Every structure is written in C-alpha cells, then in structure tokens.
Amino acid sequence: MENHPLIEVINKTTSFEEEDIRLFLSVFEEKKFKKNTLLLEAGKTAHEAFFVIKGALRQYYINEEGHERVCYFAFENEFLTDLESFSRQIPATSFIITQEETTCLVTSCTNLANAMRASENIATFFKVVVENVATESMRRTKSLLSFSPEKQFLELIQEKPQILQRIPQRYIAQYLGIAPESLSRIRKRLIQS
C-alpha cells in the first residue's frame, strides 16, 4: 500500500495510521476515462472530486463571448474538482475534461465528508489540500494581474514541464489569456535567446 500514488501524496503532507489509510482509500473508486471525456459540466453540481493517477485534466470556463478560458491543468498526483460546487453542492461554473486517456481515483462529496468526520487525519489532510488550492488560486491571480504572458509562460513550464508535450498549444494560450500565435512568438523568442 506504501507505493499507492495517493498514499505518497498524503505522506508528503501528514501521517496516516493504517486504519486511516484503509478508510481513505475505501472512499475512492478507480475509473478510466477516454480522451475528451467531460467529467463536469458548468451548471451541474460537482458531486465528484478527481485524483489523477495517470493522464491529464483541463478545467475551463466559457466567457461572455462564448470562448473557452482555461484555468487549470491537473496531471499525475493532483486533485481536481470545481471546489466551490463540490464543497457547497451548488451548480458548477467550470467544465472539467480529460486531455488524454486518464485514470483517476474518484470520490463523492458524501463519502469524503463521512471519511473526514470519521478521521481527524483525513480532515487535516483535506484542509491542507484546500489551503493549497487557495494558495495556487491567489498565485495565479497575482500572475495574471502582475506578469507578462512571457513570464507567466515561463512560470507554467517551470511548475509543469510536461505541459508542452501533453497539452495542445491553443489550450496553453487560453490559460495565458493570449492568442495561439502570440504563444508561438513567445516560444520562438525563448528558443532564440
């Protein structure tokens, strides 16, 4: 059980007793999804949270002009859900889709809440997960408001180096809030320098 990817993530954050590990793993179900599977649709309530074992997820919004705006990419050993919808059980404002064939551990809001009530360690772990999500959200907002697209791109590839091989350029451009052509120019400039 020590080699389980979810347990490895937990062990970086907190320590679980064997009983906590069994309880925690019991609330997840492993599911495999084909590429381009819609896991969450805006307007529907997020009843599930996803932990990526293998693959990639993309979270995005549709803006007022009807264009997609990517807000997050999740790769191996990362959690993803529409946190506000999942925690409050209200309609989601985002979509979540698989970018490639993906295997996830999936849990429901109800099962996770029950596990958190049953184990202080599980509750503590998810508190840290939520704190990390909030911190990442603040970092992303600061980056969007303060940095050039080039600097944002450099940050992104430093944090998620696999993104260039696994995510189409148009989605990376959406994440940065620029046209794909602008991203091509940024990449070309960086290669030349």
C-alpha positions as CSV (number, residue, x, y, z in Angstrom):
1,M,0.0,0.0,0.0
2,E,3.0,2.3,0.6
3,N,3.5,2.6,-3.2
4,H,0.0,3.8,-3.9
5,P,0.2,7.3,-5.5
6,L,-2.4,8.8,-3.2
7,I,-0.6,7.5,-0.1
8,E,2.6,9.0,-1.4
9,V,0.9,12.4,-1.7
10,I,-0.6,12.0,1.8
11,N,2.8,11.1,3.3
12,K,4.2,14.4,2.0
13,T,1.6,16.3,3.9
14,T,0.7,14.4,7.1
15,S,1.0,10.9,8.6
16,F,-1.9,8.5,8.5
17,E,-2.4,5.4,10.7
18,E,-3.0,2.2,8.8
19,E,-6.7,2.4,9.7
20,D,-6.9,5.9,8.2
21,I,-5.3,4.7,5.0
22,R,-7.8,1.9,4.6
23,L,-10.7,4.2,5.3
24,F,-9.4,6.9,3.0
25,L,-8.8,4.6,0.1
26,S,-12.2,3.0,0.6
27,V,-13.9,6.3,-0.4
28,F,-12.2,6.3,-3.8
29,E,-13.0,4.3,-6.9
30,E,-10.5,3.9,-9.7
31,K,-12.0,4.9,-13.0
32,K,-10.5,5.1,-16.5
33,F,-11.7,7.8,-19.0
34,K,-11.1,8.1,-22.7
35,K,-9.6,11.3,-24.1
36,N,-12.1,14.2,-24.3
37,T,-14.5,12.8,-21.7
38,L,-16.5,15.6,-20.0
39,L,-16.2,14.9,-16.2
40,L,-18.1,18.1,-15.1
41,E,-20.3,20.4,-17.0
42,A,-20.9,24.0,-15.9
43,G,-24.4,24.4,-14.4
44,K,-24.4,20.9,-13.0
45,T,-23.3,20.2,-9.4
46,A,-19.9,18.8,-8.8
47,H,-20.6,15.6,-6.9
48,E,-17.1,14.1,-7.5
49,A,-13.5,15.0,-6.9
50,F,-10.7,13.5,-9.0
51,F,-7.2,12.4,-8.1
52,V,-5.2,11.9,-11.3
53,I,-3.2,8.6,-11.3
54,K,-2.3,8.8,-15.0
55,G,-3.3,11.3,-17.6
56,A,-4.3,15.0,-17.7
57,L,-7.4,17.0,-16.9
58,R,-8.3,20.5,-18.1
59,Q,-10.6,22.9,-16.2
60,Y,-12.1,25.7,-18.1
61,Y,-14.9,28.4,-18.2
62,I,-16.9,29.8,-21.1
63,N,-16.6,33.6,-21.1
64,E,-19.3,36.1,-22.1
65,E,-18.2,36.0,-25.7
66,G,-18.6,32.2,-25.7
67,H,-14.9,31.4,-25.7
68,E,-13.1,28.9,-23.5
69,R,-10.8,30.2,-20.8
70,V,-8.6,27.5,-19.3
71,C,-8.0,28.0,-15.6
72,Y,-6.2,24.8,-14.6
73,F,-4.4,21.7,-15.8
74,A,-4.1,18.7,-13.5
75,F,-1.6,15.9,-14.1
76,E,-0.4,12.9,-12.1
77,N,-0.8,13.1,-8.3
78,E,-3.0,16.2,-8.4
79,F,-6.6,16.7,-7.3
80,L,-9.2,18.5,-9.3
81,T,-12.8,19.5,-8.9
82,D,-14.9,22.7,-9.1
83,L,-14.1,23.3,-5.4
84,E,-17.0,25.8,-4.7
85,S,-19.5,23.5,-6.4
86,F,-18.2,20.4,-4.7
87,S,-17.9,21.8,-1.2
88,R,-21.2,23.8,-1.2
89,Q,-23.1,21.4,-3.6
90,I,-24.2,24.3,-5.8
91,P,-24.0,24.4,-9.7
92,A,-20.5,24.5,-11.1
93,T,-19.2,27.4,-13.1
94,S,-16.5,25.4,-14.8
95,F,-16.1,22.4,-17.0
96,I,-13.6,19.6,-16.5
97,I,-12.5,17.4,-19.4
98,T,-9.8,14.7,-19.9
99,Q,-7.0,15.9,-22.2
100,E,-5.8,12.3,-22.8
101,E,-6.7,8.8,-21.7
102,T,-6.8,9.3,-18.0
103,T,-7.1,7.1,-14.9
104,C,-8.4,8.8,-11.7
105,L,-9.4,7.9,-8.2
106,V,-12.9,9.4,-7.8
107,T,-14.7,10.2,-4.6
108,S,-18.1,11.7,-3.9
109,C,-18.7,14.7,-1.7
110,T,-20.8,12.5,0.7
111,N,-18.2,9.7,1.0
112,L,-15.4,12.2,1.5
113,A,-17.4,14.2,4.2
114,N,-18.1,10.9,6.0
115,A,-14.4,10.0,6.0
116,M,-13.4,13.4,7.3
117,R,-15.9,13.1,10.1
118,A,-14.6,9.6,11.0
119,S,-10.9,10.6,10.9
120,E,-9.2,13.7,12.1
121,N,-6.1,12.8,10.0
122,I,-8.3,12.7,6.8
123,A,-9.9,16.0,7.8
124,T,-6.4,17.6,8.3
125,F,-5.2,16.3,5.0
126,F,-8.1,17.8,3.1
127,K,-7.7,21.0,4.9
128,V,-4.1,21.2,3.6
129,V,-5.4,20.3,0.1
130,V,-7.9,23.1,0.2
131,E,-5.3,25.5,1.5
132,N,-3.0,24.5,-1.4
133,V,-5.8,25.2,-3.8
134,A,-6.5,28.6,-2.3
135,T,-2.8,29.4,-2.4
136,E,-2.5,28.3,-6.0
137,S,-5.5,30.4,-6.9
138,M,-4.0,33.5,-5.3
139,R,-0.7,32.9,-7.0
140,R,-2.5,32.5,-10.4
141,T,-4.4,35.7,-9.9
142,K,-1.3,37.6,-9.0
143,S,0.5,36.2,-12.0
144,L,-2.4,37.2,-14.3
145,L,-2.5,40.7,-12.9
146,S,1.2,41.4,-12.5
147,F,3.2,39.4,-15.1
148,S,3.6,39.5,-18.8
149,P,2.4,36.5,-20.8
150,E,6.0,35.5,-21.3
151,K,6.8,35.5,-17.6
152,Q,3.5,33.5,-17.0
153,F,4.6,31.0,-19.6
154,L,8.0,30.6,-18.0
155,E,6.3,30.0,-14.6
156,L,4.0,27.5,-16.1
157,I,6.6,25.4,-17.8
158,Q,8.8,25.5,-14.6
159,E,5.8,24.3,-12.5
160,K,4.5,21.8,-15.0
161,P,7.3,21.0,-17.5
162,Q,5.3,18.1,-19.0
163,I,2.7,20.6,-20.3
164,L,4.5,21.3,-23.6
165,Q,4.4,17.6,-24.6
166,R,0.9,16.8,-23.4
167,I,-1.3,19.9,-23.9
168,P,-2.1,21.5,-27.2
169,Q,-0.7,24.9,-27.7
170,R,-4.2,26.5,-28.1
171,Y,-5.1,25.5,-24.5
172,I,-1.8,26.8,-23.1
173,A,-2.6,30.1,-24.9
174,Q,-6.1,30.1,-23.4
175,Y,-4.6,29.6,-19.9
176,L,-2.3,32.6,-20.5
177,G,-5.1,34.7,-22.0
178,I,-3.4,35.2,-25.3
179,A,-3.8,34.1,-28.9
180,P,-2.0,30.9,-30.0
181,E,0.0,33.0,-32.5
182,S,1.3,35.1,-29.6
183,L,2.3,32.0,-27.7
184,S,4.2,30.8,-30.8
185,R,6.1,34.1,-30.9
186,I,6.9,33.8,-27.2
187,R,8.2,30.3,-27.6
188,K,10.3,31.3,-30.7
189,R,11.8,34.3,-28.7
190,L,12.7,32.0,-25.8
191,I,14.3,29.4,-28.1
192,Q,16.4,32.1,-29.8
193,S,17.6,33.7,-26.5
